[in-house]
């Protein structure tokens, strides 16, 4: 990850003043695909929920289990993972670290 992207994420975190607790992670979901690989455009009603995103902030972890992800990591998560929140017009997810499937 480039320094500029990580700096942008850090600045966003400072502006939002949201600090996840325990093993929670704040994620900005990637935008849904607009068209298929074959070039067919997908209507809004048929788009699937994204399962990939970028970590914006992470809590400190539990007593014996520190959080392994850090701001700037690109992750894959379950389809129905997390709670959706909206801050300053942008959508984010807050989820447990255990809902994260992989770091890409």
C-alpha positions in Angstrom: 0.0 0.0 0.0 1.3 3.4 -0.9 2.2 6.0 1.7 -0.3 8.5 0.2 -3.2 6.0 0.5 -2.3 5.1 4.1 -2.0 8.8 5.0 -5.5 9.5 3.5 -6.9 6.7 5.6 -5.2 8.0 8.7 -6.6 11.5 8.1 -10.1 10.1 7.5 -9.9 8.2 10.8 -8.9 11.4 12.7 -11.7 13.4 11.1 -14.4 10.8 12.0 -13.4 10.3 15.7 -14.7 6.8 15.7 -12.6 4.4 17.8 -13.7 0.8 17.6 -13.7 -1.1 20.9 -12.3 -4.5 21.7 -12.0 -6.7 18.6 -14.2 -4.5 16.4 -13.0 -3.1 13.1 -14.3 -0.1 11.0 -14.4 -1.0 7.3 -15.1 1.0 4.2 -16.7 -1.4 1.8 -15.5 -1.5 -1.9 -18.1 -0.2 -4.4 -20.3 -2.8 -6.0 -19.4 -3.9 -9.6 -21.1 -1.8 -12.3 -20.7 -4.3 -15.1 -19.8 -8.0 -15.6 -16.6 -9.2 -17.2 -18.5 -9.7 -20.4 -19.5 -6.0 -20.5 -23.1 -6.3 -19.4 -24.2 -3.5 -17.1 -25.8 -4.6 -13.8 -28.9 -2.7 -12.6 -28.9 -1.3 -9.0 -31.6 -3.8 -8.0 -29.5 -6.8 -9.0 -26.2 -5.7 -7.5 -24.8 -7.9 -4.7 -23.4 -6.5 -1.5 -19.6 -6.1 -1.7 -17.5 -8.6 0.3 -14.2 -6.7 0.0 -13.2 -3.5 1.8 -10.5 -1.4 3.4 -9.8 -1.2 7.2 -10.2 2.4 8.4 -9.7 1.7 12.1 -9.3 -1.2 14.5 -9.8 -1.7 18.2 -7.0 -2.8 20.5 -8.3 -6.4 20.7 -9.2 -8.5 23.7 -7.1 -9.2 26.7 -5.2 -12.2 25.3 -6.0 -11.7 21.6 -4.6 -8.5 19.9 -6.2 -7.4 16.6 -4.2 -8.7 13.6 -5.5 -6.2 11.0 -4.4 -2.6 10.8 -5.7 0.5 9.0 -5.1 0.3 5.3 -5.4 -3.5 5.0 -7.7 -4.7 2.2 -9.9 -7.5 3.6 -12.5 -10.0 2.5 -15.5 -10.5 4.8 -18.7 -12.5 5.0 -21.8 -11.4 2.9 -23.9 -10.5 6.0 -21.0 -9.5 8.3 -21.1 -6.3 10.3 -23.4 -3.5 11.1 -23.9 -0.7 8.6 -23.4 2.9 9.7 -23.4 6.2 7.9 -21.0 9.0 8.8 -20.9 12.3 7.0 -22.8 10.8 4.0 -20.5 7.7 3.6 -21.4 4.1 4.4 -19.1 2.0 6.7 -19.3 -1.3 8.4 -18.4 -2.1 12.0 -17.6 -5.8 12.4 -15.8 -8.2 14.7 -12.4 -9.3 13.6 -13.7 -12.9 13.6 -16.0 -11.9 10.7 -13.0 -11.1 8.5 -12.1 -14.1 6.2 -8.8 -12.9 4.8 -6.3 -10.1 4.3 -5.7 -9.6 0.6 
